[in-house]
């Protein structure tokens, strides 16, 4: 399932490893490739590489922008291996697990669990976490890769409210399957979300609560880029999502649950990847001074 026009794109922040990490991921997953690398100069972190890549037909972006944020397991990528779509789903899951766990950290060993014949959760050597799961072929078809949000610490118990909040903001949205923690699974709280899926702009997401002790929470290292066609659309998402004024910078914002979003004009991708070095420099200079993006000003800067 190709999502090249996808509206919401996972965005990863690395110190210096964006190109290296993207190369690693595209070598592991089927239907994957790096589609663009642009280097922008004179940012607050010096030169930054911006890498656009596809994994299993879905778009991702990564940036090398200094050691300010570190990717952690609060957001992971759930990878569905569906035996009804992949002839060798079990072999594939094992091969990919072995590659991702090399020099990584196993969070849940790959094994048989009550919810899946084969499942494992691993943090790779670049810090990104993956949940690999052999899905039940009788279930409804899902895309191969789904971002998964883990609500921990003081956000634990907020997954359901957050899902409702996101459903109210994005179009083409709906609630999918919900499983709640039963009694007797302490420290997890009965009735909170053990697993829930939801659709935003025709893209699936997963959310879970966890009351266990975790030494991490949502941060800027994993954000979601929302592509907008008009200034009105940029304004809509900005007004609804932004809850932390001091986090507003260069199109970035943070919502009331601590999740980071980037509200960007779709045109900006074109400007940055197809512009001349002078055009890219002008656009970069313009956006570095903005909090919420002003589409007309970016277009002016591009034209010069």
C-alpha positions in Angstrom: 0.0 0.0 0.0 1.8 3.1 -1.2 1.3 6.3 0.7 3.4 8.7 -1.2 0.9 11.5 -1.0 0.4 10.8 2.7 -0.7 13.7 4.7 1.1 12.8 8.0 4.8 11.8 7.8 6.9 10.5 10.7 9.9 12.6 11.2 13.1 11.5 13.0 15.7 13.7 14.6 19.3 12.5 14.9 22.5 14.2 16.0 24.5 13.3 12.9 23.2 9.9 11.7 20.1 10.8 9.6 21.7 9.6 6.3 23.3 6.5 7.9 20.1 5.5 9.7 18.0 6.0 6.5 20.5 3.9 4.6 20.2 1.2 7.2 16.4 1.1 7.3 16.0 1.2 3.5 18.4 -1.8 3.2 16.2 -3.9 5.6 12.6 -3.4 4.5 11.0 -4.3 1.1 9.8 -1.5 -1.2 12.2 1.0 0.4 14.5 3.7 -0.9 16.0 7.1 -0.1 14.2 9.6 -2.3 16.0 12.9 -1.5 18.9 14.3 0.6 19.2 18.1 1.0 21.8 19.8 3.1 20.8 23.1 4.6 23.5 25.5 5.9 23.8 28.0 8.7 21.0 26.6 10.9 21.4 26.9 14.7 23.0 23.4 14.6 25.3 24.2 11.6 24.8 22.2 8.5 21.8 19.8 8.6 21.0 16.9 6.3 17.4 16.4 5.5 16.7 12.9 4.3 13.4 11.8 2.7 12.9 8.0 2.4 10.3 5.3 1.9 10.0 2.2 4.0 7.6 -0.5 2.7 6.0 2.2 0.5 5.5 4.7 3.2 7.2 8.1 3.5 9.5 9.1 6.4 11.8 12.0 6.9 14.9 12.4 9.0 17.2 15.3 9.9 20.7 15.5 11.4 20.4 18.6 13.6 22.6 18.1 16.6 22.4 16.3 19.9 19.4 18.2 21.3 16.8 15.4 21.3 17.2 11.6 21.5 14.8 9.1 20.0 13.2 6.9 22.7 10.5 4.1 22.8 7.5 6.5 23.5 6.9 6.4 19.8 7.6 3.2 17.9 6.8 1.8 14.5 4.6 -1.2 14.5 5.4 -3.5 11.5 2.7 -5.9 10.4 3.7 -9.1 8.7 0.5 -10.5 7.3 0.7 -14.2 6.3 -2.2 -13.7 3.8 -0.1 -11.0 2.0 3.4 -12.2 2.5 4.1 -15.8 1.5 7.1 -16.0 3.8 5.9 -13.7 6.6 7.4 -15.7 9.4 10.8 -15.9 7.7 10.7 -12.2 6.9 9.8 -11.2 10.5 12.8 -13.3 11.8 15.3 -11.8 9.3 14.2 -8.2 9.9 14.2 -8.8 13.7 17.8 -10.0 13.5 19.0 -7.0 11.5 17.2 -4.5 13.8 18.4 -6.0 17.0 22.0 -6.0 15.9 23.7 -3.7 18.5 20.2 -2.7 19.6 18.2 -3.3 22.8 15.5 -5.9 23.1 12.5 -4.5 24.9 10.2 -7.6 24.5 11.8 -10.8 23.2 10.5 -12.1 19.9 8.2 -14.9 20.9 4.6 -16.2 21.0 2.3 -14.0 23.0 -1.4 -14.2 23.8 -2.1 -11.6 21.1 0.2 -12.9 18.4 1.9 -16.0 17.2 5.1 -14.0 16.8 5.9 -10.6 18.3 8.9 -8.6 19.5 9.8 -5.0 20.5 13.3 -3.8 19.8 15.2 -0.5 20.0 17.7 -0.4 17.1 21.3 0.9 17.3 20.1 4.4 16.2 17.5 4.5 19.1 14.3 3.9 17.0 11.9 1.3 18.4 10.1 -1.3 16.3 7.3 -3.6 17.2 7.3 -6.5 14.8 4.1 -8.6 14.7 2.8 -11.5 12.8 -0.8 -10.4 12.3 -3.9 -12.6 12.3 -4.8 -13.1 8.6 -8.5 -13.1 9.5 -8.2 -9.6 10.8 -8.9 -6.5 8.8 -6.1 -5.5 6.5 -3.7 -2.9 7.9 -0.7 -1.1 6.3 2.7 -2.6 6.9 3.9 0.2 9.1 1.9 2.1 11.8 3.3 4.7 14.3 2.5 3.7 17.8 2.2 6.2 20.8 2.9 5.0 24.3 1.4 7.2 27.0 3.6 6.8 30.1 4.3 8.7 33.4 1.9 11.6 33.9 0.4 11.0 30.5 -0.5 7.4 31.4 -4.3 7.1 31.2 -4.6 9.9 28.6 -4.5 7.7 25.5 -8.2 7.6 25.0 -8.7 11.3 25.5 -5.8 12.0 23.1 -7.3 9.8 20.4 -10.7 11.6 20.7 -8.8 14.9 20.5 -6.9 13.9 17.3 -10.1 12.5 15.7 -11.8 15.8 16.2 -9.0 17.7 14.4 -8.1 15.5 11.4 -10.5 14.7 8.6 -11.0 11.2 7.2 -10.7 9.8 10.7 -12.3 7.0 12.7 -11.8 4.9 15.8 -10.7 1.3 15.1 -10.3 -1.6 17.5 -9.9 -0.9 21.3 -8.7 -3.3 24.0 -8.6 -2.2 27.6 -6.6 -3.5 30.5 -8.6 -6.0 32.6 -8.4 -6.2 36.4 -5.3 -7.8 37.8 -2.7 -6.4 35.4 -1.1 -4.0 37.9 0.5 -1.6 37.7 -1.6 -1.1 34.6 -4.9 0.5 35.5 -8.2 -1.4 34.7 -10.1 0.3 31.8 -7.1 2.2 30.4 -6.0 1.5 26.9 -4.0 -1.7 26.4 -4.2 -1.3 22.6 -6.2 1.0 20.4 -6.0 1.9 16.7 -7.4 5.0 15.0 -7.4 6.5 11.6 -6.3 10.1 10.8 -6.4 11.4 7.2 -6.8 7.7 6.1 -3.6 6.7 8.0 -3.6 4.2 10.8 -2.0 5.0 14.2 -1.9 3.0 17.5 -2.0 4.3 21.1 -1.4 2.5 24.4 -1.2 3.4 28.1 1.5 2.0 30.2 1.7 2.5 34.0 5.1 0.7 34.3 8.2 2.7 35.3 9.6 4.2 32.1 12.6 6.5 31.9 11.3 8.3 28.8 8.4 10.3 27.5 7.3 12.0 24.2 9.9 14.5 22.8 10.8 16.3 19.6 13.1 13.5 18.4 10.0 11.8 16.9 7.5 14.2 15.5 4.7 14.1 12.9 4.8 16.4 9.9 1.4 17.5 8.6 1.4 18.6 5.0 -0.9 21.5 4.3 -2.0 23.0 1.0 -3.2 26.4 2.2 -2.5 29.0 4.9 -6.0 28.3 6.3 -5.1 24.7 6.8 -1.8 25.6 8.5 -3.7 28.0 10.8 -6.3 25.3 11.6 -3.8 22.7 12.8 -1.7 25.3 14.6 -4.6 26.7 16.6 -6.0 23.3 17.5 -2.8 21.4 18.3 -0.3 23.9 19.8 -0.4 23.9 23.6 3.2 24.8 24.7 4.1 28.3 23.4 7.8 28.0 24.2 8.0 24.9 21.9 6.7 26.8 18.9 9.6 27.2 16.4 10.1 26.8 12.6 6.8 25.1 12.1 7.1 22.8 15.1 4.7 22.7 18.0 3.9 20.5 21.0 0.3 19.4 21.9 -1.2 19.1 25.4 0.0 15.4 25.6 3.6 16.3 24.8 3.5 15.0 21.2 5.5 17.1 18.7 4.0 18.0 15.3 5.4 20.0 12.4 2.8 22.0 10.4 4.3 22.5 7.0 3.2 23.7 3.5 3.4 20.8 1.1 5.1 23.2 -1.4 8.1 23.5 1.0 9.2 19.9 0.1 9.4 21.0 -3.5 11.2 24.2 -2.7 13.8 22.5 -0.5 14.4 19.5 -2.8 14.2 21.1 -6.3 15.3 24.7 -5.5 18.7 26.1 -6.5 21.2 26.5 -3.6 20.4 30.2 -3.5 16.6 29.5 -3.3 17.1 26.9 -0.6 19.3 29.4 1.4 16.6 32.1 1.1 13.8 29.8 2.2 15.9 28.4 5.1 16.7 32.0 6.3 13.0 32.9 6.1 11.7 29.9 7.9 14.3 30.0 10.7 12.7 33.3 11.8 9.1 31.9 11.9 7.1 30.0 14.5 4.0 29.2 12.5 4.9 29.0 8.8 3.7 31.9 6.6 3.2 30.3 3.2 3.1 33.6 1.2 6.4 34.7 2.8 8.1 31.4 2.0 6.9 31.7 -1.6 8.3 35.2 -1.8 11.7 34.1 -0.4 11.8 31.2 -2.9 11.1 33.6 -5.8 13.6 36.1 -4.4 
